[in-house]
Amino acid sequence: MIAPIARIILRYGAAGLVTYGLTSAEMGRQIAADPDILNALTILIGAVIAAVTETAYWLAKKLGWAT
């Protein structure tokens, strides 16, 4: 489920770079289609989800909420 979200983020991110003139259209297509960037972004999204989950758990324990 994370990989499709990562692809969407890459597609819109690359389009934003092209729209604001930070890179060419060809470079934008390469960024959106690069499997190494997709894998790195997938790992990053997974790490963010894990961090948010662990932070919520820690906060719940600290405030005495049900865990």
Biopython code that builds the backbone (N, CA, C, O; Angstrom):
import numpy as np
from Bio.PDB.StructureBuilder import StructureBuilder

atoms = [
    (1, "MET", "N", (0.813, -1.197, 0.000)),
    (1, "MET", "CA", (0.000, 0.000, 0.000)),
    (1, "MET", "C", (0.858, 1.262, 0.000)),
    (1, "MET", "O", (0.430, 2.302, -0.500)),
    (2, "ILE", "N", (2.059, 1.177, 0.555)),
    (2, "ILE", "CA", (2.915, 2.358, 0.623)),
    (2, "ILE", "C", (3.510, 2.695, -0.745)),
    (2, "ILE", "O", (3.685, 3.870, -1.068)),
    (3, "ALA", "N", (3.821, 1.675, -1.549)),
    (3, "ALA", "CA", (4.440, 1.929, -2.853)),
    (3, "ALA", "C", (3.565, 2.785, -3.772)),
    (3, "ALA", "O", (4.089, 3.704, -4.401)),
    (4, "PRO", "N", (2.254, 2.529, -3.879)),
    (4, "PRO", "CA", (1.443, 3.415, -4.726)),
    (4, "PRO", "C", (1.424, 4.857, -4.224)),
    (4, "PRO", "O", (1.412, 5.796, -5.020)),
    (5, "ILE", "N", (1.421, 5.028, -2.912)),
    (5, "ILE", "CA", (1.454, 6.381, -2.352)),
    (5, "ILE", "C", (2.787, 7.045, -2.695)),
    (5, "ILE", "O", (2.829, 8.229, -3.030)),
    (6, "ALA", "N", (3.868, 6.280, -2.611)),
    (6, "ALA", "CA", (5.183, 6.828, -2.959)),
    (6, "ALA", "C", (5.225, 7.233, -4.429)),
    (6, "ALA", "O", (5.791, 8.272, -4.770)),
    (7, "ARG", "N", (4.633, 6.424, -5.298)),
    (7, "ARG", "CA", (4.598, 6.778, -6.734)),
    (7, "ARG", "C", (3.816, 8.065, -6.964)),
    (7, "ARG", "O", (4.224, 8.908, -7.762)),
    (8, "ILE", "N", (2.701, 8.216, -6.271)),
    (8, "ILE", "CA", (1.893, 9.434, -6.413)),
    (8, "ILE", "C", (2.693, 10.645, -5.945)),
    (8, "ILE", "O", (2.696, 11.684, -6.604)),
    (9, "ILE", "N", (3.369, 10.510, -4.809)),
    (9, "ILE", "CA", (4.184, 11.613, -4.292)),
    (9, "ILE", "C", (5.282, 11.976, -5.287)),
    (9, "ILE", "O", (5.521, 13.155, -5.545)),
    (10, "LEU", "N", (5.949, 10.967, -5.846)),
    (10, "LEU", "CA", (7.000, 11.244, -6.837)),
    (10, "LEU", "C", (6.439, 11.929, -8.073)),
    (10, "LEU", "O", (7.043, 12.869, -8.590)),
    (11, "ARG", "N", (5.283, 11.465, -8.551)),
    (11, "ARG", "CA", (4.685, 12.040, -9.753)),
    (11, "ARG", "C", (4.366, 13.518, -9.536)),
    (11, "ARG", "O", (4.709, 14.361, -10.365)),
    (12, "TYR", "N", (3.700, 13.830, -8.408)),
    (12, "TYR", "CA", (3.345, 15.220, -8.144)),
    (12, "TYR", "C", (4.572, 16.060, -7.798)),
    (12, "TYR", "O", (4.645, 17.234, -8.162)),
    (13, "GLY", "N", (5.535, 15.463, -7.098)),
    (13, "GLY", "CA", (6.761, 16.191, -6.781)),
    (13, "GLY", "C", (7.545, 16.547, -8.033)),
    (13, "GLY", "O", (8.035, 17.668, -8.168)),
    (14, "ALA", "N", (7.662, 15.593, -8.947)),
    (14, "ALA", "CA", (8.370, 15.854, -10.203)),
    (14, "ALA", "C", (7.627, 16.904, -11.029)),
    (14, "ALA", "O", (8.246, 17.777, -11.637)),
    (15, "ALA", "N", (6.298, 16.811, -11.046)),
    (15, "ALA", "CA", (5.511, 17.810, -11.788)),
    (15, "ALA", "C", (5.702, 19.200, -11.188)),
    (15, "ALA", "O", (5.771, 20.189, -11.917)),
    (16, "GLY", "N", (5.787, 19.274, -9.866)),
    (16, "GLY", "CA", (6.024, 20.563, -9.212)),
    (16, "GLY", "C", (7.380, 21.139, -9.566)),
    (16, "GLY", "O", (7.513, 22.344, -9.775)),
    (17, "LEU", "N", (8.396, 20.272, -9.633)),
    (17, "LEU", "CA", (9.732, 20.744, -10.019)),
    (17, "LEU", "C", (9.732, 21.298, -11.431)),
    (17, "LEU", "O", (10.363, 22.319, -11.703)),
    (18, "VAL", "N", (9.023, 20.625, -12.334)),
    (18, "VAL", "CA", (8.959, 21.084, -13.723)),
    (18, "VAL", "C", (8.146, 22.373, -13.804)),
    (18, "VAL", "O", (8.538, 23.309, -14.502)),
    (19, "THR", "N", (7.022, 22.430, -13.099)),
    (19, "THR", "CA", (6.149, 23.601, -13.140)),
    (19, "THR", "C", (6.878, 24.861, -12.681)),
    (19, "THR", "O", (6.720, 25.921, -13.286)),
    (20, "TYR", "N", (7.659, 24.757, -11.639)),
    (20, "TYR", "CA", (8.352, 25.919, -11.116)),
    (20, "TYR", "C", (9.711, 26.135, -11.765)),
    (20, "TYR", "O", (10.489, 26.966, -11.298)),
    (21, "GLY", "N", (10.010, 25.404, -12.831)),
    (21, "GLY", "CA", (11.218, 25.629, -13.602)),
    (21, "GLY", "C", (12.493, 25.176, -12.915)),
    (21, "GLY", "O", (13.582, 25.633, -13.265)),
    (22, "LEU", "N", (12.373, 24.280, -11.939)),
    (22, "LEU", "CA", (13.563, 23.814, -11.238)),
    (22, "LEU", "C", (14.263, 22.682, -11.965)),
    (22, "LEU", "O", (15.418, 22.373, -11.672)),
    (23, "THR", "N", (13.574, 22.064, -12.909)),
    (23, "THR", "CA", (14.164, 20.999, -13.719)),
    (23, "THR", "C", (13.404, 20.883, -15.035)),
    (23, "THR", "O", (12.332, 21.467, -15.193)),
    (24, "SER", "N", (13.960, 20.131, -15.973)),
    (24, "SER", "CA", (13.317, 19.969, -17.270)),
    (24, "SER", "C", (12.241, 18.886, -17.201)),
    (24, "SER", "O", (12.185, 18.118, -16.241)),
    (25, "ALA", "N", (11.399, 18.833, -18.215)),
    (25, "ALA", "CA", (10.344, 17.823, -18.269)),
    (25, "ALA", "C", (10.936, 16.423, -18.341)),
    (25, "ALA", "O", (10.408, 15.494, -17.730)),
    (26, "GLU", "N", (12.025, 16.265, -19.080)),
    (26, "GLU", "CA", (12.659, 14.944, -19.179)),
    (26, "GLU", "C", (13.206, 14.497, -17.828)),
    (26, "GLU", "O", (13.066, 13.331, -17.458)),
    (27, "MET", "N", (13.823, 15.407, -17.094)),
    (27, "MET", "CA", (14.330, 15.068, -15.764)),
    (27, "MET", "C", (13.175, 14.729, -14.831)),
    (27, "MET", "O", (13.297, 13.826, -14.003)),
    (28, "GLY", "N", (12.074, 15.428, -14.950)),
    (28, "GLY", "CA", (10.890, 15.123, -14.137)),
    (28, "GLY", "C", (10.374, 13.719, -14.390)),
    (28, "GLY", "O", (10.005, 13.012, -13.453)),
    (29, "ARG", "N", (10.345, 13.305, -15.669)),
    (29, "ARG", "CA", (9.916, 11.945, -16.003)),
    (29, "ARG", "C", (10.882, 10.913, -15.428)),
    (29, "ARG", "O", (10.454, 9.863, -14.950)),
    (30, "GLN", "N", (12.167, 11.202, -15.470)),
    (30, "GLN", "CA", (13.158, 10.276, -14.923)),
    (30, "GLN", "C", (13.013, 10.148, -13.405)),
    (30, "GLN", "O", (13.123, 9.050, -12.861)),
    (31, "ILE", "N", (12.771, 11.257, -12.729)),
    (31, "ILE", "CA", (12.595, 11.225, -11.276)),
    (31, "ILE", "C", (11.367, 10.389, -10.914)),
    (31, "ILE", "O", (11.422, 9.559, -10.006)),
    (32, "ALA", "N", (10.265, 10.608, -11.624)),
    (32, "ALA", "CA", (9.023, 9.901, -11.319)),
    (32, "ALA", "C", (9.114, 8.416, -11.624)),
    (32, "ALA", "O", (8.386, 7.625, -11.024)),
    (33, "ALA", "N", (9.987, 8.014, -12.539)),
    (33, "ALA", "CA", (10.072, 6.609, -12.949)),
    (33, "ALA", "C", (11.269, 5.870, -12.355)),
    (33, "ALA", "O", (11.419, 4.672, -12.597)),
    (34, "ASP", "N", (12.115, 6.536, -11.595)),
    (34, "ASP", "CA", (13.332, 5.906, -11.071)),
    (34, "ASP", "C", (12.995, 4.950, -9.926)),
    (34, "ASP", "O", (12.470, 5.381, -8.900)),
    (35, "PRO", "N", (13.290, 3.658, -10.089)),
    (35, "PRO", "CA", (12.950, 2.703, -9.029)),
    (35, "PRO", "C", (13.773, 2.903, -7.749)),
    (35, "PRO", "O", (13.297, 2.584, -6.660)),
    (36, "ASP", "N", (14.987, 3.421, -7.863)),
    (36, "ASP", "CA", (15.786, 3.665, -6.661)),
    (36, "ASP", "C", (15.174, 4.773, -5.809)),
    (36, "ASP", "O", (15.121, 4.664, -4.584)),
    (37, "ILE", "N", (14.718, 5.829, -6.458)),
    (37, "ILE", "CA", (14.061, 6.911, -5.730)),
    (37, "ILE", "C", (12.755, 6.408, -5.131)),
    (37, "ILE", "O", (12.422, 6.750, -3.996)),
    (38, "LEU", "N", (12.009, 5.595, -5.884)),
    (38, "LEU", "CA", (10.761, 5.022, -5.378)),
    (38, "LEU", "C", (11.024, 4.171, -4.139)),
    (38, "LEU", "O", (10.289, 4.271, -3.156)),
    (39, "ASN", "N", (12.057, 3.338, -4.172)),
    (39, "ASN", "CA", (12.380, 2.507, -3.011)),
    (39, "ASN", "C", (12.782, 3.352, -1.810)),
    (39, "ASN", "O", (12.362, 3.075, -0.686)),
    (40, "ALA", "N", (13.582, 4.367, -2.039)),
    (40, "ALA", "CA", (14.002, 5.237, -0.933)),
    (40, "ALA", "C", (12.803, 5.962, -0.335)),
    (40, "ALA", "O", (12.694, 6.080, 0.886)),
    (41, "LEU", "N", (11.903, 6.446, -1.185)),
    (41, "LEU", "CA", (10.719, 7.145, -0.696)),
    (41, "LEU", "C", (9.793, 6.189, 0.046)),
    (41, "LEU", "O", (9.185, 6.570, 1.046)),
    (42, "THR", "N", (9.679, 4.953, -0.431)),
    (42, "THR", "CA", (8.864, 3.949, 0.252)),
    (42, "THR", "C", (9.410, 3.685, 1.650)),
    (42, "THR", "O", (8.643, 3.597, 2.609)),
    (43, "ILE", "N", (10.717, 3.559, 1.771)),
    (43, "ILE", "CA", (11.341, 3.347, 3.079)),
    (43, "ILE", "C", (11.106, 4.558, 3.977)),
    (43, "ILE", "O", (10.801, 4.406, 5.160)),
    (44, "LEU", "N", (11.246, 5.750, 3.422)),
    (44, "LEU", "CA", (11.035, 6.967, 4.202)),
    (44, "LEU", "C", (9.598, 7.057, 4.698)),
    (44, "LEU", "O", (9.370, 7.393, 5.860)),
    (45, "ILE", "N", (8.630, 6.763, 3.843)),
    (45, "ILE", "CA", (7.224, 6.803, 4.256)),
    (45, "ILE", "C", (6.968, 5.782, 5.359)),
    (45, "ILE", "O", (6.276, 6.078, 6.333)),
    (46, "GLY", "N", (7.524, 4.582, 5.208)),
    (46, "GLY", "CA", (7.379, 3.567, 6.242)),
    (46, "GLY", "C", (7.973, 4.010, 7.567)),
    (46, "GLY", "O", (7.388, 3.767, 8.622)),
    (47, "ALA", "N", (9.136, 4.662, 7.523)),
    (47, "ALA", "CA", (9.772, 5.153, 8.741)),
    (47, "ALA", "C", (8.941, 6.247, 9.405)),
    (47, "ALA", "O", (8.832, 6.295, 10.631)),
    (48, "VAL", "N", (8.364, 7.114, 8.602)),
    (48, "VAL", "CA", (7.516, 8.182, 9.153)),
    (48, "VAL", "C", (6.277, 7.579, 9.817)),
    (48, "VAL", "O", (5.890, 7.997, 10.909)),
    (49, "ILE", "N", (5.662, 6.606, 9.164)),
    (49, "ILE", "CA", (4.487, 5.951, 9.746)),
    (49, "ILE", "C", (4.857, 5.283, 11.066)),
    (49, "ILE", "O", (4.118, 5.396, 12.043)),
    (50, "ALA", "N", (5.993, 4.591, 11.105)),
    (50, "ALA", "CA", (6.444, 3.941, 12.340)),
    (50, "ALA", "C", (6.707, 4.969, 13.436)),
    (50, "ALA", "O", (6.334, 4.751, 14.589)),
    (51, "ALA", "N", (7.338, 6.072, 13.094)),
    (51, "ALA", "CA", (7.635, 7.109, 14.086)),
    (51, "ALA", "C", (6.359, 7.723, 14.650)),
    (51, "ALA", "O", (6.258, 7.954, 15.855)),
    (52, "VAL", "N", (5.391, 7.986, 13.788)),
    (52, "VAL", "CA", (4.118, 8.552, 14.248)),
    (52, "VAL", "C", (3.405, 7.564, 15.166)),
    (52, "VAL", "O", (2.859, 7.955, 16.198)),
    (53, "THR", "N", (3.407, 6.299, 14.798)),
    (53, "THR", "CA", (2.763, 5.272, 15.614)),
    (53, "THR", "C", (3.419, 5.157, 16.984)),
    (53, "THR", "O", (2.734, 5.124, 18.006)),
    (54, "GLU", "N", (4.737, 5.097, 17.000)),
    (54, "GLU", "CA", (5.450, 4.973, 18.273)),
    (54, "GLU", "C", (5.277, 6.221, 19.134)),
    (54, "GLU", "O", (5.178, 6.117, 20.357)),
    (55, "THR", "N", (5.240, 7.386, 18.517)),
    (55, "THR", "CA", (5.022, 8.626, 19.264)),
    (55, "THR", "C", (3.627, 8.643, 19.875)),
    (55, "THR", "O", (3.456, 9.053, 21.023)),
    (56, "ALA", "N", (2.633, 8.202, 19.115)),
    (56, "ALA", "CA", (1.266, 8.142, 19.637)),
    (56, "ALA", "C", (1.181, 7.162, 20.806)),
    (56, "ALA", "O", (0.495, 7.436, 21.791)),
    (57, "TYR", "N", (1.862, 6.035, 20.711)),
    (57, "TYR", "CA", (1.875, 5.044, 21.793)),
    (57, "TYR", "C", (2.545, 5.626, 23.037)),
    (57, "TYR", "O", (2.032, 5.487, 24.147)),
    (58, "TRP", "N", (3.694, 6.279, 22.846)),
    (58, "TRP", "CA", (4.401, 6.888, 23.967)),
    (58, "TRP", "C", (3.540, 7.948, 24.648)),
    (58, "TRP", "O", (3.473, 8.011, 25.875)),
    (59, "LEU", "N", (2.881, 8.781, 23.840)),
    (59, "LEU", "CA", (2.030, 9.824, 24.367)),
    (59, "LEU", "C", (0.854, 9.234, 25.138)),
    (59, "LEU", "O", (0.492, 9.733, 26.203)),
    (60, "ALA", "N", (0.259, 8.173, 24.601)),
    (60, "ALA", "CA", (-0.862, 7.521, 25.278)),
    (60, "ALA", "C", (-0.436, 6.943, 26.620)),
    (60, "ALA", "O", (-1.166, 7.053, 27.606)),
    (61, "LYS", "N", (0.733, 6.332, 26.663)),
    (61, "LYS", "CA", (1.240, 5.790, 27.937)),
    (61, "LYS", "C", (1.503, 6.907, 28.934)),
    (61, "LYS", "O", (1.174, 6.788, 30.114)),
    (62, "LYS", "N", (2.096, 7.992, 28.456)),
    (62, "LYS", "CA", (2.441, 9.102, 29.337)),
    (62, "LYS", "C", (1.188, 9.773, 29.909)),
    (62, "LYS", "O", (1.186, 10.191, 31.067)),
    (63, "LEU", "N", (0.139, 9.876, 29.116)),
    (63, "LEU", "CA", (-1.086, 10.549, 29.566)),
    (63, "LEU", "C", (-2.090, 9.596, 30.207)),
    (63, "LEU", "O", (-3.163, 10.017, 30.639)),
    (64, "GLY", "N", (-1.741, 8.310, 30.268)),
    (64, "GLY", "CA", (-2.618, 7.353, 30.924)),
    (64, "GLY", "C", (-3.789, 6.892, 30.082)),
    (64, "GLY", "O", (-4.756, 6.349, 30.616)),
    (65, "TRP", "N", (-3.724, 7.096, 28.797)),
    (65, "TRP", "CA", (-4.799, 6.633, 27.915)),
    (65, "TRP", "C", (-4.716, 5.129, 27.740)),
    (65, "TRP", "O", (-3.698, 4.520, 28.070)),
    (66, "ALA", "N", (-5.781, 4.524, 27.224)),
    (66, "ALA", "CA", (-5.776, 3.093, 26.950)),
    (66, "ALA", "C", (-4.800, 2.784, 25.821)),
    (66, "ALA", "O", (-4.739, 3.493, 24.816)),
    (67, "THR", "N", (-4.045, 1.719, 26.010)),
    (67, "THR", "CA", (-3.086, 1.327, 24.950)),
    (67, "THR", "C", (-3.323, -0.079, 24.501)),
    (67, "THR", "O", (-2.616, -0.574, 23.623)),
]
sb = StructureBuilder()
sb.init_structure("model")
sb.init_model(0)
sb.init_chain("A")
sb.init_seg("    ")
for serial, (resi, resn, name, xyz) in enumerate(atoms, 1):
    if name == "N":
        sb.init_residue(resn, " ", resi, " ")
    sb.init_atom(name, np.array(xyz, "f"), 0.0, 1.0, " ", f" {name:<3s}", serial, name[0])
structure = sb.get_structure()
